[in-house]
Amino acid sequence: MTLTVLVPDDLGLRVLSEVDGLLPVRYEPGEPIPPEGRDAEVLVPKFLQGTDPAEVFAQLPKLRLVQLLSAGAERFVGRVPEGVLLSTCRGAHGGSTAEWAVGALLSVYRDFPAFERARQERRWDFHPTETLQDKEILVVGAGDLGEQFRRRVEPFGASVTMVGRSARDGVHAVSELPWLLGGFDAVLMVVPLTTETTRMVDAEFLSRMRDGAVLVNAARGAVVDTPALLAELESGRLRAALDVTDPEPLPSDHPLWTVPGLFITPHVAGSCTGSGGRAYRVVAEELARFARGEQPRNLVRGEY
């Protein structure tokens, strides 16, 4: 049996054409599904595209699986038709995002933005900085991204403690956060955006963090209560590094642009060379399993 798979780009068409049991059909997001793709059983939405999923689902009566190119599934959870499976691209972007998180912490601790400003002003701004060495980092989200971060940051001499939805070997439960937060130099958020994690980093969460600690958000902007974070940054008690914001994109008059103690990038942690190829390698593996009658490994079940 051959599965018809709708793909949003030529790279997907090329990669999935080499997988036994798959018949990829190219479609253009925002336009009607081509006739040869209307019996498709699998849909691969375009990465970070803004098309309303319901408009696409309505054209696909035989749809059985939505296979994402992203690790985040918040735009699709609760919106896929009943009986349709939803699978993420976990494993494709974790390394890139973990790399960003390490780089963000290095930028904060080694004061790279200040040195760059001084360079632009032709000013020799010699001053000592902090170091990533010996820092204790709490990672909230014990999935692929969290593990990828641990592998990259520990060679710098930092130590990592992991927190997940529930306790397991080497992982603390999220219920332990109130007692954990005060013991760390940095807290990295890499949880999916769900009803449980929306505004998870609120005023109480932040108040429990150690003075001078760094909040790093590589998850989704809505995981953090922006006004609560602004209050801590304006007071100078905490610092932060954000790749995601709420709202996003950030309006030009938003106070996050000028608040002290903040390193910010425009949601680029996973946007780098080779990201498409890495994503489609995961997609190819997931769909090969599905074509064999097996369930994809990355089905959305609510864990983090």
C-alpha positions in Angstrom: 0.0 0.0 0.0 1.3 3.5 -0.9 0.6 6.5 1.2 0.0 9.8 -0.5 1.8 12.6 1.5 1.3 16.3 0.9 4.6 18.2 1.2 5.0 22.0 1.1 8.4 22.3 -0.7 10.7 20.7 -3.2 13.1 19.5 -0.6 10.4 17.4 1.0 9.3 16.1 -2.5 12.9 15.0 -3.2 13.6 13.4 0.2 10.3 11.5 0.6 10.3 10.3 -3.0 13.2 8.0 -1.9 11.1 6.4 0.9 9.4 3.1 0.1 5.7 3.2 0.4 5.3 7.0 0.1 4.0 9.0 -2.8 4.8 12.7 -2.0 2.6 15.4 -3.7 3.7 19.0 -3.7 1.1 21.6 -2.5 1.3 25.3 -2.0 0.3 26.5 1.5 -2.6 29.0 1.2 -3.8 27.6 -2.1 -6.3 24.8 -2.8 -4.9 21.2 -2.6 -4.1 19.9 -6.1 -6.5 17.2 -7.3 -3.8 14.4 -7.1 -3.4 15.2 -3.4 -7.0 15.3 -2.2 -6.8 11.6 -1.2 -3.7 12.2 0.9 -3.5 10.4 4.2 -0.5 12.4 5.5 -0.1 16.2 5.6 3.3 17.9 6.2 2.5 21.5 7.0 5.1 24.2 6.1 7.5 25.0 8.9 6.2 27.9 10.9 3.6 28.8 8.3 0.6 30.8 9.2 -2.1 29.1 7.2 -5.2 28.2 9.2 -4.9 24.4 9.6 -8.7 24.0 9.5 -8.8 25.3 5.9 -6.4 22.5 4.8 -8.1 19.7 6.9 -11.4 20.5 5.3 -10.0 19.5 1.9 -8.6 16.1 3.1 -11.3 13.6 3.9 -8.8 10.7 4.2 -6.3 12.4 6.4 -4.8 10.1 9.1 -1.6 11.8 10.2 -0.3 15.4 10.4 3.5 15.2 10.5 5.1 18.5 11.6 8.5 19.9 10.5 8.8 21.7 13.9 9.3 20.3 17.4 6.5 22.6 18.7 2.9 21.5 18.1 0.9 24.2 19.9 -0.7 25.5 16.6 -2.2 22.0 16.0 -2.9 20.4 19.4 -6.7 20.2 19.7 -7.2 21.3 16.1 -6.6 18.2 14.1 -9.8 16.3 13.2 -10.9 13.5 15.5 -9.0 10.3 14.8 -6.1 12.0 13.1 -2.6 11.5 14.6 -0.2 14.4 15.2 3.6 13.8 15.2 6.3 16.4 15.8 9.8 16.7 14.4 11.5 16.1 17.7 15.2 15.4 17.2 15.6 17.7 14.2 16.1 21.1 15.8 17.2 20.3 19.4 20.9 20.5 18.6 20.6 24.0 16.9 18.4 25.4 19.7 20.7 24.0 22.3 23.6 25.6 20.5 21.8 28.9 20.7 21.2 28.5 24.4 24.9 27.9 25.1 25.8 30.9 22.9 23.2 33.1 24.7 24.7 32.2 28.1 28.2 32.9 26.8 27.1 36.3 25.5 25.5 37.2 28.9 28.4 35.9 31.0 31.3 37.2 28.8 29.5 40.5 28.1 29.9 40.2 24.3 27.1 42.7 23.5 28.9 45.4 25.6 32.2 44.7 23.8 30.5 44.9 20.4 28.9 48.3 21.3 32.4 49.5 22.4 33.9 48.3 19.1 31.2 50.3 17.1 32.2 53.3 19.2 35.9 52.7 18.7 36.3 52.4 22.5 38.7 50.0 24.3 36.4 48.9 27.1 38.6 46.6 29.1 36.7 45.0 32.0 36.6 41.5 33.5 33.5 39.3 33.0 31.8 36.3 34.5 32.3 32.8 33.0 30.2 29.9 32.1 32.6 27.7 34.1 31.2 26.4 37.4 27.7 27.7 36.7 24.8 25.6 37.9 22.0 25.5 35.3 18.4 24.2 35.8 16.8 22.9 32.6 13.0 22.8 32.6 12.1 20.4 29.9 13.8 17.0 29.9 13.3 16.0 26.3 15.6 16.0 23.3 16.4 19.7 23.5 17.2 19.6 27.2 19.5 16.6 26.7 21.2 18.2 23.7 21.9 21.3 25.8 23.4 19.2 28.6 25.8 17.6 26.1 26.9 20.9 24.8 27.2 22.9 28.0 28.9 20.4 30.4 32.2 20.6 28.5 32.4 24.3 29.4 32.5 23.2 33.1 28.9 24.0 33.9 26.6 21.5 35.7 23.0 20.7 34.7 20.0 19.6 36.6 17.0 18.5 34.6 13.2 19.0 35.4 10.4 17.1 33.6 6.7 16.8 33.9 7.2 13.9 36.3 10.2 12.5 38.2 12.3 9.8 36.7 15.9 8.6 36.9 18.1 11.7 36.8 15.1 14.1 36.3 13.2 16.1 39.0 9.4 16.6 38.8 8.0 20.0 37.9 6.3 20.0 41.2 9.7 20.4 42.8 10.4 23.7 41.1 9.5 26.0 44.0 12.3 24.4 46.1 14.8 24.1 43.2 14.7 27.5 41.6 16.8 29.4 44.2 19.8 27.1 43.9 20.8 27.9 40.3 22.7 30.5 38.3 20.6 30.1 35.2 17.2 28.6 34.4 16.6 27.3 30.8 13.1 26.9 29.6 12.7 24.3 26.8 9.1 23.1 27.4 6.4 22.8 24.8 3.6 25.4 25.0 0.6 23.8 26.6 -2.2 24.9 28.9 0.1 23.7 31.8 3.2 25.7 30.6 1.5 28.9 29.4 2.7 31.7 31.8 4.6 29.0 33.8 7.3 31.6 34.4 5.2 34.0 36.4 6.0 36.5 39.1 6.2 33.8 41.8 8.5 31.6 39.7 10.8 34.6 39.0 10.8 35.7 42.6 12.2 32.3 43.7 15.2 32.6 41.3 18.6 33.5 42.8 19.6 37.2 42.7 21.6 37.8 39.5 20.4 34.6 37.9 19.7 34.4 34.1 16.4 33.2 32.7 16.8 31.7 29.2 13.7 31.1 27.2 14.2 28.9 24.1 10.7 27.5 24.3 7.8 29.8 23.3 7.2 33.4 24.3 3.9 32.7 26.1 5.7 30.3 28.6 6.9 33.6 30.3 4.7 36.3 31.8 6.3 39.3 30.0 5.2 42.0 32.5 6.5 39.9 35.4 9.9 39.5 33.6 10.0 43.1 32.8 9.6 44.0 36.4 12.5 41.8 37.5 14.7 43.1 34.6 13.9 46.8 35.4 14.8 46.2 39.0 18.2 44.7 38.0 17.6 41.7 40.2 17.5 39.2 37.3 18.9 38.9 33.7 17.4 37.1 30.7 18.2 35.8 27.3 15.2 35.3 25.0 14.8 33.9 21.5 11.1 34.0 21.8 8.8 36.8 23.1 5.2 37.4 23.9 4.0 39.2 21.8 5.9 38.0 18.7 7.2 39.7 16.6 8.0 42.3 19.2 6.5 45.7 18.4 9.1 48.5 17.9 7.8 50.4 21.0 7.8 47.4 23.3 9.8 48.0 26.6 11.7 44.7 26.1 13.8 46.5 23.4 15.3 48.9 26.0 15.1 47.1 29.3 18.6 46.4 30.9 20.0 43.0 31.4 18.4 41.4 28.4 20.0 39.5 25.4 17.4 39.0 22.7 17.2 37.3 19.2 14.2 37.1 16.8 13.2 33.5 17.1 16.2 32.2 15.2 17.5 29.4 17.5 16.5 26.7 15.1 16.8 28.7 11.9 20.2 27.8 10.5 22.0 26.0 7.7 20.9 22.4 7.2 17.7 22.7 9.3 15.5 21.6 6.4 17.5 18.5 5.7 17.6 17.6 9.4 13.9 18.0 9.6 13.1 15.9 6.6 15.4 13.1 7.8 13.2 12.8 10.9 10.0 13.1 8.8 11.3 10.3 6.5 11.9 8.0 9.5 8.5 8.8 11.0 6.6 8.3 7.7 8.5 5.1 6.8 7.3 3.6 10.1 3.7 4.8 9.4 3.8 3.3 5.9 4.8 -0.1 7.5 1.7 0.1 9.7 3.6 1.3 12.8 3.0 4.4 14.9 5.4 7.3 14.6 7.7 7.7 17.6 7.0 11.4 18.0 3.3 11.3 18.5 2.1 14.2 20.7 1.0 12.8 24.0 1.6 15.8 26.3 5.0 14.9 27.8 7.9 17.2 28.4 
